[in-house]
């Protein structure tokens, strides 16, 4: 993307789901899920995570920015527009409010991404937040087109089944 190109539209969100499985709760699995979506690339990320809902919203935001920085590096993205349904999160970023100042690491990380990207944050109603979209609704790569996201190369491993993981702590 060049400097005059439109911003990459992204969506972030957090869901606290009802626990229906005692096994997961007994073994420490988180009930909250952080999510981000980049519809233009057909990317939908969801991961169990533990923490307060506002901390998880920041976690989804930084996970999105890291993904764009590392996995979409060849796309030369400069502008990112992030939609969130959490008013406290949007206020914290737009006005550099107390939620931003409360954690120095959070502020430093945000400033490091600001040096690389032009980031705009907007509030969106929950029903329009595409981070909670079903994967079926996202576009697939058209036939004959090379997807911009490639699996990491290097040490190749055979496919293996991994046990369920508890998620991340934010």
C-alpha positions in Angstrom: 0.0 0.0 0.0 1.4 3.4 -0.9 1.0 6.5 1.3 -2.1 7.7 -0.6 -3.8 4.3 -0.4 -6.9 3.8 1.8 -6.5 2.5 5.3 -6.6 -1.2 6.1 -9.8 -1.8 8.0 -9.6 -4.1 11.0 -11.9 -5.1 13.7 -11.2 -6.1 17.3 -13.3 -7.5 20.1 -13.6 -9.5 23.2 -16.3 -12.1 24.2 -16.9 -13.6 27.6 -18.6 -16.9 26.8 -20.6 -19.0 29.1 -18.8 -22.1 30.3 -20.7 -25.3 29.4 -17.9 -27.7 30.0 -16.8 -28.3 33.6 -13.6 -29.9 32.3 -12.3 -26.6 30.9 -13.2 -24.6 33.9 -11.6 -27.1 36.3 -8.4 -27.1 34.3 -8.0 -23.4 34.2 -9.2 -22.6 30.6 -10.2 -19.0 30.2 -13.8 -18.1 29.3 -12.9 -14.9 27.5 -11.9 -14.8 23.9 -9.9 -12.1 22.1 -10.6 -11.6 18.4 -9.5 -9.6 15.5 -10.5 -9.6 11.9 -9.0 -8.2 8.7 -11.8 -8.8 6.1 -9.7 -7.6 3.1 -7.3 -10.5 3.7 -9.9 -13.0 5.0 -8.2 -13.1 8.4 -10.1 -14.0 11.5 -8.2 -14.7 14.7 -9.7 -15.9 18.0 -7.9 -17.0 21.1 -8.9 -17.8 24.7 -7.3 -15.3 27.1 -7.6 -14.3 30.7 -7.8 -10.9 32.2 -10.2 -7.9 32.6 -12.3 -7.1 29.6 -10.5 -3.8 28.9 -7.1 -5.4 29.2 -8.2 -8.1 26.8 -9.4 -5.4 24.3 -5.9 -4.0 24.4 -4.5 -7.5 24.0 -6.6 -8.0 20.8 -5.5 -4.6 19.6 -1.8 -5.4 20.0 -2.2 -8.9 18.6 -3.7 -7.3 15.5 -0.9 -4.8 15.1 1.8 -7.5 15.6 0.1 -9.7 13.0 0.0 -6.8 10.5 3.6 -5.9 11.2 4.9 -9.5 10.9 2.6 -11.5 8.6 1.7 -8.7 6.2 5.1 -7.0 6.2 5.5 -7.4 2.4 2.2 -5.5 1.8 3.8 -2.3 3.0 0.7 -1.2 5.0 1.0 2.3 6.4 -2.5 3.2 7.5 -4.7 1.1 9.8 -8.2 1.9 10.8 -9.3 -0.2 13.8 -12.9 -0.6 14.9 -13.8 -1.6 18.4 -17.2 -1.9 20.2 -15.6 -1.0 23.6 -16.1 2.8 24.3 -13.5 2.8 27.2 -10.9 1.4 24.8 -11.6 3.9 22.1 -11.6 6.8 24.6 -8.3 5.6 26.1 -6.5 5.6 22.7 -8.0 8.7 21.2 -7.6 10.9 24.3 -4.5 9.1 25.8 -6.7 8.7 28.9 -5.8 7.1 32.3 -6.2 3.5 30.9 -3.2 4.2 28.7 -1.2 5.9 31.3 -1.9 3.2 33.9 0.5 0.8 32.2 3.8 2.1 30.9 4.5 -0.9 28.8 1.2 -0.5 27.1 2.0 3.1 26.3 5.5 2.3 25.0 4.2 -0.5 22.8 1.5 1.8 21.3 4.1 4.5 20.6 6.4 2.0 18.9 3.5 1.0 16.6 2.6 4.7 16.0 6.1 5.2 14.6 5.5 2.5 12.0 1.7 2.9 11.3 -0.8 5.7 11.0 -3.4 4.2 13.4 -7.0 5.5 13.6 -9.4 4.0 16.1 -13.2 4.2 15.8 -16.2 3.0 17.8 -18.6 0.6 16.0 -21.8 -1.0 17.3 -21.4 -4.6 18.4 -23.7 -6.0 15.7 -21.5 -4.5 13.0 -18.2 -5.6 14.5 -16.7 -8.1 12.0 -14.3 -9.6 14.6 -17.3 -11.7 15.8 -18.0 -12.8 12.2 -18.2 -16.5 11.4 -15.2 -17.7 9.3 -17.7 -18.8 6.6 -18.5 -15.1 5.9 -15.0 -14.2 5.0 -13.7 -14.2 1.4 -11.4 -16.9 0.2 -8.5 -16.4 -2.2 -9.8 -16.4 -5.8 -8.5 -19.2 -8.1 -5.2 -18.3 -9.6 -4.3 -15.6 -7.1 -1.5 -16.1 -4.7 -2.5 -15.4 -1.1 -0.4 -12.6 0.6 0.0 -14.6 3.8 2.4 -17.5 3.5 3.2 -20.2 6.0 6.6 -19.7 7.7 9.4 -21.4 6.0 12.5 -22.9 7.5 12.4 -26.0 9.7 9.6 -28.1 8.3 7.6 -30.2 10.6 5.1 -32.9 9.9 1.6 -32.1 10.9 0.9 -33.2 14.5 -2.0 -33.0 16.8 -1.5 -30.6 19.7 -3.4 -30.9 22.9 -5.8 -28.1 23.8 -4.0 -25.1 25.2 -5.3 -22.8 27.9 -4.8 -19.6 26.0 -2.8 -16.6 27.0 -2.8 -14.4 30.1 -2.9 -10.7 29.4 
